[in-house]
Amino acid sequence: MLLVFEKLYRQERKIFNMLATKIKKSKKVVRTLKGVHDVVEDYALDDILIHFDREANVLKVTENTSKPNPDHNYYLSCRYASGSENEDELQRARHDMFMWLLNIARQTYEKKLDKPKLFAKASKVLSMLFPDDYVNSVKKQNIERNAQAADWLKNQKKKQRA
């Protein structure tokens, strides 16, 4: 019986790791909060929807398409359980993985949200430090030159190694 729980734990851990990778590599992360105290968080990624219900401790994963396929849905109850039985330990591990994945989704969402803010702040600092014509020339004319210089430097490093 213990081997069954260990195998189930490894399978579920693999699924959680794959979901974490999808969250981190997703180009689009949109969060929707629901419930009285925002206890339900939905994250729309490039190709999947992840539904976290913190009140019921339920994880649902569905396709992010107009016509979702019920065969490609994943549902897991991650409610915390106390006790020393194998089932209780597996349920505690599910709860820990649920909270870990929710934390990754939140961090990734915040990081993707902060990038435009950081770019706007950097642009504002540049415009305060330099005249407008310099900033515009940096943006328009020097981008190609910088790319060529980067390629040239990479080639120089390769030549030095050879």
QUIVEN-V992783 format. One record per backbone hydrogen bond with DSSP energy under -1.0 kcal/mol. CO is the residue of the C=O (numbers start at 0). NH is the residue of the N-H. Records with the same first field share a line. If there is no record, write none. Layout:
CO->NH ; NH
This chain:
0->4
1->5
2->6
3->7
4->8
5->9
6->10
7->11
8->12
9->13
10->14
11->15
12->16
13->17
14->18
15->19
16->20
17->21
18->22
19->23
20->24
21->25
29->43
31->41
33->39
38->53
39->33
40->51
41->31
42->49
43->29
46->63
47->44
48->61
49->42
50->59
51->40
52->56 ; 57
56->77
57->52
58->75
59->50
60->73
61->48
62->64
68->71
69->72
73->60
75->58
84->88
85->89
86->90
87->91
88->92
89->93
90->94
91->95
92->96
93->97
94->98
95->99
96->100
97->101
98->102
99->103
100->104
101->105
102->106
103->107
104->108
105->109
106->110
107->111
108->112
109->113
110->114
113->117
114->118
115->119
116->120
117->121
118->122
119->123
120->124
121->125
122->126
123->127
124->128
125->129
130->134
131->135
132->136
133->137
134->138
135->139
136->140 ; 141
141->145
142->146
143->147
144->148
145->149
146->150
147->151
148->152
149->153
150->154
151->155
152->156
153->157
154->158
155->159
156->160
157->161
